[in-house]
């Protein structure tokens, strides 16, 4: 047996059952070995898309995923998606063939590329150690929540594995939860007992049903309001005390209530400039506490009064055990009435700016929210439009929203939704894209159609890189480099086998309603010509931060 086959079989036996990629000569035998051993392989049309699909699948499923790429350009094509995964601490194993011959045109310093974007690198070096080295790379990805690049030199892949190397393995267990210290729990319990207006902000580290239940119980005891960072949106869906998202996407009422808190506790949440609006959501005199199982994360983005090193669920359970009697806290009748009436963006009054030729993105998003089934999973690309689907499209729980924005790259949204959809095939996938990101990633429309995904792709089309238009335009700068002629994106989608509709008014949305009630035998793309006279409030915050 060759090393390529042995590594593929061993990784599959260890629990890697979902692989994305683009196959070339260097990763052909490895990928086929994984498929033969029972893994599912999804062929993307571009390595960048494959990387983001793997990232989104891992986030949504809570399991490790693999990305398989060719040596050299296969890896460099995937780098943006790998960077997003690395910055998000996604457990992802990148399997890259490697050309080591000095004069090979495929030769690049692949380990250096990995380190430059925050990933970890490893290498298979001998036939005797290949399987153990591959398992070690997988273990690091899972236990340290890291994106790991495993380089597989072509000459090593072709070697014969010695007899006696076992390829069987028990699927790798996840890391042991970090138990908080008794002192830290006591300090946290004391801070909660003193608080009159506590707010919990849950992040990526709290995106599990167990963490949700523990935090909800602790919040009930202390009368805390519940919010999330963008990546954990939906975690507290259905709670009457949910503020939805904290940060740039927060509704005016949510921002007001967070600013009024005397205690803010970040649970598995970085409390970074996006989630806290550069600190503006922290009121004068508020105590800030952060709970994270990574001690290096504590206080990394802002000053905190207390840092607790511990697993979110374990820490919340221990704090509940140390809590006294139930208190009203921030949960007053006035707050309850306000939350019921106007915590959602769609309940905030606005002047509809739709015309005969262009639809207001708020009006579009509210109408889609009403039309599309509630059991959905929403993936969002980056750009001026991104707050509209993020704020106006409701999601049923923490698995209903996949937000690959740690690197803030345009063009990842479609692949994000594909990966998330494969992890939750029971839900309607909804990809929300700008025209720039849609055209960058249009090649993956073929992947949607080929996989038979009943996806709705909504393109918020303003024929521009709107963020730059609205940031630089008011200062009188020329905008020729960031505006474009009208493109019939609906026609492009039809070429890939989609049903498609061009939407300029609410009447045009009948095509969406018909698709929802119909057989959904093909995916649907909505080319929504949106109004473009104003910028978005969330990107004003983003530019201010830079």
N, C-alpha and C positions, 0 to 999 in steps of 0.2 A: 504494500500500500504506500502511496506517495504522501508526503507531508500535507499537501493541499487537501487531500481527501480526509486524512486523519484529523486535521484541525477542524474541518467542517463538521465531521461526525461528532467529535468530542464536544464542540461548542453547542451543538443541537442537543446532545444528551444532557448537557449541563443546564439547559433551560432556555436557550435562545431559539425561540420558535417563530419569530417574525423578522424577516430580512427585507430591506429595501435596497435598490441600487440600479446601476447600469452595468451590464456585463461586457467585458472586453476579454482579450486573450489572457491577461494577467490574473483575473479573478474568476475565470470561467470554471475551472475544476473545483475550486473552493465552494463557489456558490451552488454548483450542481450537487456537490456532496451534502450540503446542508439540506437541499430540497429532497434528495434521496433519503435522508435521515428523518424527514418529517417536518422540516421547517417550511413555512409559507414564504415564498419570494414574490415581491411586488416589483415589477420592472417599471421604473419611471422613465421619462423621456430625456431627463437631464439630471446629472448628479446633484445639482443644487436642490432640485425638487425632491430627490430621493432622500437627501440628508434631512430636510425639514419634515418630510413624511415620517421618517424614523423618530425624529425628535417628538413630534406631536403624538405619535402612537405611544411612545414611552410615557409621556406626561399623562395621557388620558387613561391608559391601561394600568399604570402603576407598575409596569414590568420593564425589564431591559429590552431594548431592540438593537438590531444590528444594521449597519450600512456597509454594503460591499461595492468597492470601486476599483477601477483599473489604476495601474501605476501612473505617476506623473499627472497628466491632465485630468484623469478621473478624480484624483484627489483635489487638485486645484479648483476644478469646477464645483466641487462640493464644499469649498471652504466657508462660504458665507453661512450656509446652513449649519456647518459644524461649529462655527463661531457662536451662533445663536444658542446652540445646545450647550456649548461649554460655559457661556456666560450665565445660562439658566441652571447650571448644575444638573443637567439631564443625564441619567445613567444610560449611556449610549456607547456601543462598541463599534468602532469604525475599522473595518477589515480592508486594508489597502495593499494591493500588490506593490512591490518596490523594485525598481531597477537600480542595481548597484554598480553595474559596469561603468567604468570611468567615462567612456565616450558614448554611452547610450543617450539618445535624444529624449528619453523618458526620465532621465535622472534628475532629481531635485532633492534637496535636503528635507525629506518629508517629516522627520522628527522635529526639525527647526520650525517648519510650518505649523505643526501641532502646538508647540509651546508658544508660538507667537500669538495664537488666538485663545490661549487659556486652556487648551486640552492637554491631556497627559499622553505620552508616547511610550510604546513598548515595541519589542521586535522579536520575531521568531528567528533563532540563530543557528540551531542544529536540529537534525532529524530526531536525535534522542530526546531532546528537551522540548520539542515543538508543542506537544500537547499540554505539558505542564505550563509552558510560557503562555499559551493561549488561555488556559483556565485562570492563570494569575491575572491576566489583563481583564478578563470578565469579572473576576472577584473584585478588582479595584473599581471597576465601573459601578458595580452594584453596591458595595459596602461604603465607598466614599462618595457616591453620587457624582461621578465624574464622567466626562466624555473622554474615552480612551481610544487613541489611534494605535492599532496593532499592525505594524508593518510586516509584510510577508515577502521577503526577497525572492525573486523568481527562481534563483538557483537553489534555494533551500526548499521551496515548494516542490521541486522536482525530485528531491531525494527520497530514497526508500526508508520507511520507518522501521526501526529494528523490531524483531519479534518480541512479543511479551508486553508491548505498550498497551495498557488498557484504555479503551475509548469510552467505556461506560462510566457514568457518574450520576449521582443523585442531583437533581436540580438544585442549583446554588440557593441557599436561603438568604433572605434579606438581612441587613444589619440589625444587631440588637438595639432596641430603643435605649436612649441615654436617660438614666434615672437622675432626676435633680437631687441636689443635696437637701437635707432637712432644713439647714439654715436658710438656703435660698427660698424654699417653699414657705418657711415661716415669714421671711421678709416680704414675699409676694402677698401672702395672706394678710399681713398687717397693712400693706398699701391698699389692698382691696377693702379692708374693713374701715379704713379712714376715708375712703372716697365717697363723695356724695353724687358725683356725676361721671361714673366710669364709662369708657368706651373701649371695646375690644376691636382690634384690627388684625384679622387673620390673613396670612399670606400663603405662599407656595408650600411651606412646611406644615400647613394645617389642612391640606386638601384631601382629607380622607373622611369617610363617614364616622369613624371612631373619634377623630379630633372634633368634628362638628358636634357630635352628641355631647362630648365632654365639655366643650366650650359653651354650648348652649345651656347645659346644666349649671355651670359655674356662673354664667351671666345671669341666669334666673335667680340664683341665690343672692347676688350682689346688686341686681337692678341695672346691669350694664346694657348699653346699646351695642349692636353688632354691625361691624363693617368688614370689608375685605379689601385687599389690594386688587388690582385689575386681574392678575393671573388666577386669583382664587374666587373670582366673581361667581355668584350662584350658591356659594357654600351655605348661606343662611336663608336661601329662598324659602318663602312661606312663613318666616317668623314675623310677627307684627312689630318686632323691635329691630328689624333689619334696616340699616341705612344704605344697603347695596354697596357701591364702591366708594372708597376714600381716595381722594387725590384729584387729578385733573378731570376725571369723569364724574366726580361727585355732584349731585344736584345741589341747588342753593340751600335747601333745607338740611341736607346731609352735611354740607360744609359748615353751616351755622352750628349744628349740634356738636360736631366734632370739635370745633373751635371753643365751644362752651364746656368741654370736658375738663374736670380737674385731675383725671387720671386716664392716660392712654396706654394700653398694653398691646404691644405688637407680638403676635403669636406666630412664629415661623415666618415673620415678615421683616423685611429690611428697613422699613420706615424711611425709605429713600426720598429723594426730592420729588419724584412723581407721586408717591403715595401720600406725602405730607405737604405737597405744593410748596417745596422749598422751605418748609417749616411754618408756613402761614396757617396751617390747620392746628398748630399747637398753641393753645391760648396762653396768655401770660400767667405764670405761676403753676401751670399744669405739670404734673409728675409724669415722666415717661419711663416705662418699663419695657424690656424686650426679653422674650423667651425664644431660645434657639438651641438646637443640639450641636451647633458649631460655635465654639467660644470665640472664634475670630470674627463672627458676624455681629457680635454684641457691640453696639456703639460704633459700628463701622461708618455709618452715614450721619449720625447726629449724637449729641450728648444725651446720655440716659442716666436716670437716677438709680436704676437697679437693672442688672443683667442676670438672667437665670439660664444656666447651661442645662438643658434638658429637652427631652422629647416633648412635643406640644401636648399630646394626649396624656402622657404620664404626669406631666406637670399640672395640667388642669385637674386631673383626678385627685392628685395629692392636695392641691389648693382647696378643692371642694371638701375634702375630708377635714381640712383645718378650718373651714369656714364656720361662722356662727349662724344665727337665725337669718331667715330670708329678709331682705330689705328692699324697699322700693327703688332707692338709688335714683337713677335718671329716668325711671319709668313712671312718670307722672301722667295724670289724665290729659293735660295739655299737650304733652309730647306725643302721647298715643293718638290724639285727635289730629295733630299736625302730620304725623307719619302716614296715617290712613288717607289723608287728603292730598298730600303734595310731596312725598319723598321721591316719587318716580318722575323722571324727566318728562314723560308724556303728560303728566298732570300740571306741568308748569306752563302757563299761558304764553303764547307766542303769536306773532303776526305772520300768517302764511304768506310767503313771498313767491309762491308758484306763479308762473305765467302760462301762456298757451303753449310755449315751447320748452319750458323747463319746470321741473317739479322741485319743490322745497325738500331737501333731504330729511327734514324732521317729519314732514307729512308722509313722505315715502316710507320711512322707517316705521312709523306708527301703523300705517296701513298694512305693511308686511307683517308686523307683529301680530295683528289681528287675523291675518289670513293663514299664516303658516302654523302647522301643528305645534302645540306647546312642547311636546317631547322632541327636542331639537338639540343639535350641537353646532355652535356658531364659531367659525374661525374668522379672524379679522386681520387684514393686511395693514400696513403702515401708510400714513399719509394724512392730508388735511381732513379727509372724510371720516377717519376711523372712529371718532367719538360717537357718531350717529348710530351705527349698529351696536357699538359697545354700550351705549347709554339707553337706547330705545328698544332693542330686541331683548325680551326677557329670556332667561334660561332656567331650566328646572332644578339644577343643582350644580355642584362644582365640576361635574363632567360635561356640563352643557356649554362651556366656554373655553376655547383654546387660544391663548394669547402669546404668540411668539414675538415678543417685542424687546427682549433684552438688548439686542443689537440695533434695533430700530431700522431694519432694512426693509425697503420696499421690495415686493415681489415674493414674499413667503406665504401669503395668506391662502392661496389655492392649495399648495402642497400641505400646509398646516391642516386644512379641513379634510383633505384626503386621508392623512394619517390618523386624525382623530375619528373620522367616520369608520375606518377599519377597526378601531378599538371599540367603538360603540355602534355596531351595525343595526341596533334596534331603534336608532333615532334618525330623524331627517337631518342631513348635513346641510348647513347654510354657510356659504363662503361669501364674505363681504369684502370687496376689493375696490380700490380706486382704478381709474383707467390706466394709470402708469403701471401699477402692479399687475393688473390683468394682462396687459400686453407683454410685460416682461416674462410672465409665467404661462402664456397661452398654450405652450406646447403640452402642458400637463392636462389640458382639456381632453386630450387623447386618452390619458390615463384614467380620468373619471369615466369616460365612455366605455373604455375597454373593461374596466372593473365592474361596470353595471351599477354604479352608485346612483341612487335617486337624489342627486344633489341639486340644490338651488344656488346658483352663482349670481350674486347681485353686484353689478358694477356701478359705483357712484361716479358717473362720468362727467367731469367738468372740463375735459380736453386740456388739462394743464397739470403741472406739478403745483397744486394749489397752495401748499405750505409756503413755497418760495414766492408765489404770486402775491399772497396776502402779507407776507413779511417784508418784502422788498418794494412792492408796488407803491405803497403810501409814501415812500421816501423819494419817489420819482425815478427809480432805477429802470433801465430798459428790461423788458420781460420776454423778448423774442426767444430767448434760450429755454424758457420754461412753459411756453404755450404751444399748442399744436392744432392742426386742422382737424375737423370732425372725422372720426373713424367709426365705421359701422361694425362695432364689436359684436352685435347680434349676428351679422352675416358670417363673421369669423367662427362663431360658435356653431352655427349651422353646418359649416364645413367640417367640423369635428363630430357631427352627429347629434348635436344638442337640439332641443326645441329652444326657441329664442323669442324674446319680445323686446321691442323698443318702447320705453315708457317716458312720456313727456308730461302726462297728466294722470290724475287718479283714475280716470276712465280706462286708460291703457292697462291698468292693473288687473282688469278682468281676465287677461291671459294667464296671470299667475293663479287666480282663483280657479280657473278652469283646469289648470295643470294639477293643482292640489287635489281636486275632486276626481280627476281622471285616473287613468291606469298608471301614470308616471313611468312609461316604458323607456323614456329617454330623459336624461337630466335637462334642467332648464337654466338658461342664462337670461338675466334681465339687464338690458343695457339702459340704465336710467340716466337720462340727461338732466342732471341736477343744476339748480341755481348756483351761481358762482360769484356773487357780488360781495360776499363777506368771508372772512377767515373764521377759523374755529377757536373757541376759547381755550381748548386743551393745548393747541400748538402755540398759542401766545405764551402759555406757561413754559412750554418746551424751549422756545427760542430765548425766553428770558433767562432760563437756566444755563444757556450757553453764551 
